[in-house]
Amino acid sequence: MILRCPVFLWGFMGAGKTTVARILARRLAVPHHDTDAMVERLAGMSIPEIFARMGEMEFRRLEREAAVSLMDQPSVVSLGGGALLDSALRARARSHGPVIVLTAPVEVLWKRASLPGNRPLAGGGLPEFAGLLHHREAAYRDADWIVPNADGSPEQTAAAILCWMEENGYAIQFGADATAGCSDQHG
């Protein structure tokens, strides 16, 4: 398949954005960009350090800078969970390529996100985590497609996204049948 534009994978912490994005980029033979990794490179420190030293507002500014820099190139972009909360930035991303939100039940997201790592907003316990998810859900619903990620493997999720992208004109198939079985992938 040939990707015609960037594709943005978005959703809450633990939804599997980076894992699925890597698979999708490999299958499309395009670069994968992770905005969290880009922010860490821009700041020269880890995300928890950015939050501790510079604050969440500076993290969001760097995250926005990273996202905007990727809007004009065919690639697969895994965005941080808060990257497109700003409706103007979300609309700008959608004008360049599809915004696809990965979802899972809050308990699954919590189990994945509460593992030790770079998630400063996951440190407050499940009730606070669920509250943050609830606060963001309206923004997440403003996507081109919402795909649940809890029921299948990352490979199945990537295959479903490929099918959706071809069916909606974001990617053009060539060569071997990369979207064989699309009707079985999603509804």
Rosetta silent file (secondary structure, phi, psi, omega in degrees, C-alpha in Angstrom):
SEQUENCE: MILRCPVFLWGFMGAGKTTVARILARRLAVPHHDTDAMVERLAGMSIPEIFARMGEMEFRRLEREAAVSLMDQPSVVSLGGGALLDSALRARARSHGPVIVLTAPVEVLWKRASLPGNRPLAGGGLPEFAGLLHHREAAYRDADWIVPNADGSPEQTAAAILCWMEENGYAIQFGADATAGCSDQHG
SCORE:     score description
SCORE:     0.000 S_00000001
   1 L     0.000  148.767  175.271    0.000    0.000    0.000 S_00000001
   2 E  -109.390  124.181  178.415    1.080    3.560   -0.598 S_00000001
   3 E   -82.103  129.355 -176.058    0.273    6.020    2.163 S_00000001
   4 L   -91.606  -12.864 -172.736   -1.044    9.295    0.807 S_00000001
   5 L  -163.350  172.695  174.729   -0.744   11.359    3.997 S_00000001
   6 L   -70.590  151.490  172.800    0.256   11.082    7.639 S_00000001
   7 E  -121.610  130.768 -175.079   -1.880    8.895    9.861 S_00000001
   8 E  -108.319  119.596  174.556   -2.173    9.870   13.515 S_00000001
   9 E   -97.913  126.430 -173.530   -2.782    7.230   16.186 S_00000001
  10 E  -137.000  163.192  177.720   -4.185    8.808   19.323 S_00000001
  11 L   151.036 -179.042 -174.265   -5.891    7.704   22.513 S_00000001
  12 L   -74.106  165.146  176.576   -5.412    7.393   26.234 S_00000001
  13 L   -52.402  135.435  175.481   -2.318    6.059   27.999 S_00000001
  14 L    84.985    4.313 -178.197   -1.961    2.320   27.553 S_00000001
  15 L   -75.927  -15.488  179.229   -4.138    2.066   24.441 S_00000001
  16 L    98.105   18.683 -175.343   -1.278    0.594   22.398 S_00000001
  17 H   -57.332  -50.568 -176.293   -0.637    3.554   20.088 S_00000001
  18 H   -67.231  -42.595  179.718    3.127    3.151   19.795 S_00000001
  19 H   -61.570  -48.498 -179.662    3.027   -0.637   19.427 S_00000001
  20 H   -67.164  -39.058 -179.387    0.346   -0.514   16.731 S_00000001
  21 H   -61.931  -40.293  178.399    2.012    2.456   15.004 S_00000001
  22 H   -61.776  -43.340  179.371    5.292    0.561   14.652 S_00000001
  23 H   -64.788  -45.889 -179.199    3.492   -2.387   13.042 S_00000001
  24 H   -61.377  -45.033  179.739    1.472   -0.104   10.774 S_00000001
  25 H   -62.947  -41.315  178.581    4.560    1.828    9.662 S_00000001
  26 H   -62.780  -43.825 -179.005    6.415   -1.382    8.905 S_00000001
  27 H   -68.904  -28.768  178.628    3.513   -2.723    6.834 S_00000001
  28 H   -91.368   -8.548 -177.824    3.219    0.574    4.944 S_00000001
  29 L    57.781   45.761  176.462    7.018    0.935    4.576 S_00000001
  30 L  -129.346  164.650  178.193    6.939    4.498    5.936 S_00000001
  31 L   -66.192  150.897  170.055    8.598    6.122    8.937 S_00000001
  32 E  -109.662  133.005  176.506    7.101    5.870   12.408 S_00000001
  33 E  -123.818  133.167  177.685    7.320    8.931   14.633 S_00000001
  34 E  -112.770  117.261 -175.052    6.466    8.938   18.340 S_00000001
  35 H   -65.522  -31.647  177.159    5.775   12.431   19.676 S_00000001
  36 H   -62.305  -43.916  178.309    6.739   11.441   23.245 S_00000001
  37 H   -65.021  -38.477  178.503   10.188   10.347   22.028 S_00000001
  38 H   -63.936  -42.005  179.149   10.491   13.535   19.969 S_00000001
  39 H   -62.013  -42.944  178.551    9.626   15.657   23.021 S_00000001
  40 H   -60.757  -41.103  177.484   12.278   13.864   25.062 S_00000001
  41 H   -65.911  -43.425  179.601   14.865   14.590   22.352 S_00000001
  42 H   -60.835  -41.196 -176.129   13.791   18.251   22.086 S_00000001
  43 H   -86.437  -20.390 -177.022   13.995   18.759   25.853 S_00000001
  44 L    71.708   26.339  178.380   17.027   16.565   26.439 S_00000001
  45 L  -157.931  166.842 -178.760   15.303   14.802   29.325 S_00000001
  46 L   -73.201  163.680  179.167   12.654   12.178   30.070 S_00000001
  47 H   -60.182  -46.384  176.546    8.952   12.973   30.232 S_00000001
  48 H   -58.010  -36.626  177.580    8.820   12.655   34.047 S_00000001
  49 H   -66.974  -40.114  178.183   11.769   15.082   34.236 S_00000001
  50 H   -60.088  -47.864  179.790   10.019   17.530   31.885 S_00000001
  51 H   -60.138  -43.645 -176.589    6.893   17.434   34.070 S_00000001
  52 H   -70.556  -42.044 -174.007    8.947   17.877   37.267 S_00000001
  53 H   -90.580  -35.053 -170.814   11.297   20.610   36.017 S_00000001
  54 L  -115.812  -20.755  178.953    9.296   22.446   33.372 S_00000001
  55 L    93.498  163.142 -178.406    5.661   21.568   34.044 S_00000001
  56 H   -65.562  -34.985 -178.924    2.867   20.104   31.985 S_00000001
  57 H   -61.664  -40.920  178.461    2.303   23.319   29.988 S_00000001
  58 H   -68.482  -38.578  175.460    5.856   23.208   28.616 S_00000001
  59 H   -58.731  -46.075 -179.748    5.467   19.504   27.862 S_00000001
  60 H   -63.448  -36.961  178.269    2.274   20.272   25.892 S_00000001
  61 H   -63.437  -45.562  177.899    4.042   23.065   23.991 S_00000001
  62 H   -64.743  -38.726  178.958    6.835   20.696   22.965 S_00000001
  63 H   -63.210  -43.126  178.376    4.280   18.002   22.124 S_00000001
  64 H   -62.328  -44.869  178.420    2.379   20.440   19.875 S_00000001
  65 H   -57.909  -44.563  179.312    5.642   21.444   18.149 S_00000001
  66 H   -63.130  -46.901 -178.077    6.450   17.780   17.495 S_00000001
  67 H   -62.000  -45.867 -178.658    2.964   17.007   16.153 S_00000001
  68 H   -62.418  -36.494 -178.204    2.876   20.030   13.836 S_00000001
  69 H   -65.840  -16.373 -176.406    6.295   19.155   12.415 S_00000001
  70 L  -104.214    3.589 -171.723    4.925   15.802   11.213 S_00000001
  71 L   -76.408  -14.146 -176.451    1.739   16.959    9.522 S_00000001
  72 L  -108.668   12.789 -177.348    3.094   17.249    5.988 S_00000001
  73 L  -129.999  135.193  175.553    4.799   13.901    5.515 S_00000001
  74 L   -61.790  114.531  179.929    3.415   10.439    4.871 S_00000001
  75 L  -165.865  172.056  173.870    4.249    8.575    8.058 S_00000001
  76 E  -108.398  124.161 -174.710    2.600    6.902   11.016 S_00000001
  77 E  -115.702  121.081  171.799    2.562    9.127   14.082 S_00000001
  78 E   -95.639  119.554 -175.918    1.863    7.870   17.590 S_00000001
  79 L   -98.068  149.349  171.678    0.653   10.828   19.609 S_00000001
  80 L   -64.635  157.415 -174.681    0.652   11.275   23.344 S_00000001
  81 L   -60.441  -23.137  179.234   -2.747   10.923   24.987 S_00000001
  82 L  -106.174    4.602 -170.989   -3.146   14.675   25.442 S_00000001
  83 L   -58.736  -39.283 -175.104   -1.562   15.778   22.173 S_00000001
  84 L  -112.407   27.805  177.837   -4.758   16.742   20.339 S_00000001
  85 L   -65.340  -30.059  175.736   -6.929   17.907   23.235 S_00000001
  86 L   -71.334  120.658 -173.857   -6.820   21.392   21.712 S_00000001
  87 H   -63.179  -33.569  179.189   -9.662   21.394   19.168 S_00000001
  88 H   -67.792  -41.766  178.116   -7.817   23.697   16.730 S_00000001
  89 H   -67.496  -37.584  178.104   -4.757   21.431   16.688 S_00000001
  90 H   -62.945  -44.635  178.295   -7.006   18.378   16.329 S_00000001
  91 H   -63.510  -39.177  178.681   -8.763   19.976   13.341 S_00000001
  92 H   -62.841  -44.949  177.617   -5.392   20.879   11.839 S_00000001
  93 H   -60.790  -46.035 -178.830   -4.183   17.278   12.164 S_00000001
  94 H   -63.751  -25.907  178.059   -7.424   15.971   10.639 S_00000001
  95 H   -74.941  -15.396  179.826   -6.980   18.327    7.677 S_00000001
  96 H  -100.867  -28.559 -177.984   -3.652   16.600    6.916 S_00000001
  97 L  -176.419  172.375 -176.266   -4.561   12.958    7.563 S_00000001
  98 L   -71.771  141.197  171.082   -6.800   10.677    9.559 S_00000001
  99 E  -103.372  116.816 -177.223   -6.829   10.774   13.338 S_00000001
 100 E  -114.706  123.787 -177.916   -7.514    7.249   14.561 S_00000001
 101 E  -100.565  129.150  173.556   -8.221    6.699   18.245 S_00000001
 102 E   -95.652  137.003 -178.265   -7.372    3.409   19.936 S_00000001
 103 E  -130.133  165.619  174.294   -9.509    2.514   22.928 S_00000001
 104 L  -164.435  160.806  176.050   -9.769   -0.139   25.599 S_00000001
 105 L   -59.617  147.692 -175.700  -11.690   -0.505   28.860 S_00000001
 106 H   -55.264  -35.132 -179.673  -10.317    1.708   31.642 S_00000001
 107 H   -65.350  -38.615  178.313   -9.177   -1.318   33.657 S_00000001
 108 H   -67.866  -44.723  179.127   -7.069   -2.556   30.714 S_00000001
 109 H   -60.776  -43.566 -179.402   -5.618    0.916   30.153 S_00000001
 110 H   -62.724  -43.504 -179.520   -4.806    1.240   33.867 S_00000001
 111 H   -59.924  -42.497 -179.323   -3.103   -2.150   33.962 S_00000001
 112 H   -72.872  -44.355 -172.701   -0.897   -1.179   31.005 S_00000001
 113 H   -78.643  -22.836 -176.316   -0.232    2.443   31.998 S_00000001
 114 L   -83.956   -0.926  173.603    0.453    1.877   35.693 S_00000001
 115 L   -66.206  149.633  179.505    3.549   -0.180   34.930 S_00000001
 116 L   -56.105  138.231 -179.929    6.746    1.678   35.835 S_00000001
 117 L   166.148 -147.896 -172.752    7.775    4.044   33.065 S_00000001
 118 L  -100.266   47.977 -177.679    7.261    7.486   31.586 S_00000001
 119 L  -123.831   80.338 -177.339    3.661    8.209   32.557 S_00000001
 120 H   -62.899  -25.318 -179.526    3.557   11.002   35.124 S_00000001
 121 H   -84.696   -0.125  178.918   -0.229   11.377   34.816 S_00000001
 122 H   -99.795    8.503 -173.352   -0.791    7.698   35.749 S_00000001
 123 L   -87.180   -1.410 -172.264    0.592    8.038   39.261 S_00000001
 124 L   -96.501    3.803 -178.244   -2.573    9.019   41.122 S_00000001
 125 L    98.381  163.860 -175.667   -4.444    5.724   41.307 S_00000001
 126 H   -60.109  -43.741 -179.748   -7.280    4.202   39.297 S_00000001
 127 H   -60.159  -41.674  178.299  -10.029    6.710   40.296 S_00000001
 128 H   -67.755  -39.897  177.931   -7.906    9.678   39.201 S_00000001
 129 H   -60.041  -48.581  179.423   -6.839    7.812   36.053 S_00000001
 130 H   -63.628  -36.402  177.498  -10.481    7.033   35.165 S_00000001
 131 H   -64.642  -41.083  177.844  -11.426   10.664   35.811 S_00000001
 132 H   -64.502  -42.687  176.486   -8.749   11.895   33.415 S_00000001
 133 H   -59.710  -46.799  179.959   -9.960    9.441   30.769 S_00000001
 134 H   -59.018  -40.996  179.639  -13.553   10.614   31.271 S_00000001
 135 H   -62.296  -32.135 -176.049  -12.402   14.239   30.908 S_00000001
 136 H   -92.974  -10.876 -171.466  -10.746   13.437   27.548 S_00000001
 137 H   -58.945  -37.962 -179.967  -13.418   11.173   26.041 S_00000001
 138 H   -62.571  -41.444  177.759  -15.288   13.913   24.162 S_00000001
 139 H   -64.847  -41.652  179.492  -12.073   14.961   22.404 S_00000001
 140 H   -62.735  -33.312  179.295  -11.273   11.333   21.578 S_00000001
 141 H   -68.349  -18.282  179.502  -14.716   10.928   20.003 S_00000001
 142 L   -87.976   57.616 -179.025  -13.814   13.743   17.573 S_00000001
 143 L  -122.596  167.513  176.795  -11.665   11.418   15.468 S_00000001
 144 L   -73.396  -33.483  177.557  -11.957   10.037   11.975 S_00000001
 145 E  -154.936  141.749  175.923  -12.245    6.512   13.318 S_00000001
 146 E  -115.845  122.051 -178.117  -12.296    4.913   16.761 S_00000001
 147 E  -119.907  126.268  175.756  -11.010    1.356   16.920 S_00000001
 148 E   -70.561  141.995 -175.815  -11.140   -0.761   20.070 S_00000001
 149 L  -114.523   -7.242 -173.248   -7.751   -2.278   20.878 S_00000001
 150 L   -78.525  -27.177 -171.642   -8.469   -4.574   23.814 S_00000001
 151 L   -83.039  -23.843 -175.825  -10.052   -7.466   21.943 S_00000001
 152 L  -123.964  175.415  177.303   -7.361   -8.241   19.402 S_00000001
 153 L   -76.074  164.062  174.714   -3.630   -8.354   19.071 S_00000001
 154 H   -57.985  -35.114  177.896   -1.671   -5.278   17.939 S_00000001
 155 H   -64.049  -40.915  177.825   -1.220   -7.025   14.573 S_00000001
 156 H   -65.944  -39.332  178.472   -4.995   -7.430   14.214 S_00000001
 157 H   -64.025  -44.817  178.094   -5.518   -3.791   15.145 S_00000001
 158 H   -61.267  -41.243  178.820   -2.949   -2.672   12.569 S_00000001
 159 H   -63.032  -41.284  178.641   -4.613   -4.872    9.913 S_00000001
 160 H   -63.995  -40.303  178.805   -8.019   -3.346   10.702 S_00000001
 161 H   -65.315  -42.382  177.057   -6.555    0.157   10.413 S_00000001
 162 H   -57.887  -44.539  178.964   -4.958   -0.697    7.056 S_00000001
 163 H   -62.226  -46.450  179.964   -8.302   -1.904    5.752 S_00000001
 164 H   -60.311  -42.444 -178.994  -10.093    1.187    7.011 S_00000001
 165 H   -63.457  -41.971  178.494   -7.458    3.432    5.445 S_00000001
 166 H   -66.793  -44.526 -179.262   -7.775    1.765    2.065 S_00000001
 167 H   -62.054  -26.266 -177.135  -11.577    1.797    2.193 S_00000001
 168 L  -106.229   11.827  172.158  -11.494    5.526    3.002 S_00000001
 169 L    79.195   13.615  179.032   -8.885    6.550    0.410 S_00000001
 170 L   -86.168  -17.831  178.529   -5.974    7.280    2.752 S_00000001
 171 E  -140.526  148.192  179.668   -3.826    4.511    1.293 S_00000001
 172 E  -113.566  130.206 -179.874   -3.674    2.938   -2.156 S_00000001
 173 L   -77.608  144.216  173.190   -3.125   -0.770   -2.517 S_00000001
 174 L  -147.709  164.326  175.606   -0.459   -2.114   -4.823 S_00000001
 175 L    59.146 -136.287 -178.687    1.291   -5.423   -5.434 S_00000001
 176 L   -59.768  154.955 -176.288    0.298   -8.273   -3.118 S_00000001
 177 L   -73.858   85.924 -177.124   -3.122   -8.082   -1.554 S_00000001
 178 L   -68.487  -18.798 -177.593   -2.179   -6.219    1.641 S_00000001
 179 L  -113.660   26.156  177.615   -5.810   -5.880    2.681 S_00000001
 180 L   -56.776  135.783  178.563   -6.986   -9.443    2.092 S_00000001
 181 L    79.860   18.568 -178.329   -9.767  -10.252    4.501 S_00000001
 182 H   -57.337  -37.697 -177.738  -10.680   -6.626    5.180 S_00000001
 183 H   -64.150  -19.127  178.541  -14.350   -7.443    5.540 S_00000001
 184 H   -89.901   -8.605 -172.404  -13.414   -9.676    8.480 S_00000001
 185 L   -83.490  -38.334 -175.642  -11.356   -7.002   10.276 S_00000001
 186 L  -157.335  170.354 -178.059  -13.981   -4.470   11.374 S_00000001
 187 L   -98.272    0.000    0.000  -17.541   -3.416   10.976 S_00000001
